[in-house]
Amino acid sequence: MKANEHNFIDLIKRQKEEGILYVINTYGGLLNAIVRKRLFTAPDRIEECMNDIFLGIWRNIDSYDATKGSFEGWAAGIARLEAIDTLRKMKRELETVSIEDMEIPQEDSSFLELAEQELSKETEEILGCLKPKDQELFRRIFMDEEEPEEAGEALGISRDNVYVRIFRGKQKIRSKFGERKRA
């Protein structure tokens, strides 16, 4: 039986190749244009996507309802969704990089040392406005990341006094160096 605009859907439902060949010949240009519009950055994926579209039409022809719209619109919807799925697959492939393909940069130790020295000088300058005991408290809490209670206990300062010293120390630093503006 030769496929035409009246019987191609029935042919596809009966798994007859003539039906899908009719779709390819009649609607292939439209579906290709839809796919090319979305996959313009990956022309090597267009043919695969087109094959998936025709396979989707072949497998899902029973979900087509002529009362809800034209076959052309239904097929175009499948093409749009398949193109979007292809883009998602490409995105996942880009996000998944093989460890062998990665190039791990080597750290420049001289730059790191210089940066640490500058940071250390700046930190000492900032802490210089505090009393020695408060300087040690700030170092322990903010640089060594000790809990305030632990740092206070090590320095012989009560828990409440630790928080008072932190508050007053921050105020002193802000008044001397000014509060940095947040972007």
C-alpha positions, 0 to 999 in steps of 0.5 A: 500500500502506498502512503499518502496524507490520508493513510500514513498514520495508520501505516505507522500504527501498523508498523509499516515502513511506508508510513514513516518514509512518508513522514520523512519525505513530507515533514523532514524539512520542517523537522530539520529546520526546527532541529537546526535552529536549536542545535546550530552550535552542534551541527554534528548532532543534527543527524542523530537528533533527526533519527531520534525524532523519527524513532519517537514518532514511530514509537509514540504514534498512538499518543497522536490525537487528530482532534487536538491538533495537526500531525505537523504540530505534533511532530514539530513538538517532538522535534523541539523536545528532542532537540532540547534533550540533545542539548541537555545531553551535550551539557552533561557531557561537557560537565563530565570531564575525564580526569585524564583530559584535565590539565592540573596547573602547578602552583607558583610557590614564589608567588604563594610565599610572597602573597603569604608574606603580604597577608602576614604583614597586613594582619600584623599591622591590623592587629598592632592596634590591640593589646598583646593578649587581645592580639593572641586571642584574635589570632587563635579565633580568626586565624587558627579557627579555635572556638572562642571558649577554647582560646579564652581558656588557653589564655586564662580569660573567662567566656564572657570576657572573650566575647567582650574583648572580641567586640571591643577589638573589632570596634578598635580595628574598625575605628583605626582602619575604617569599615571596608565598603561591601560591594 
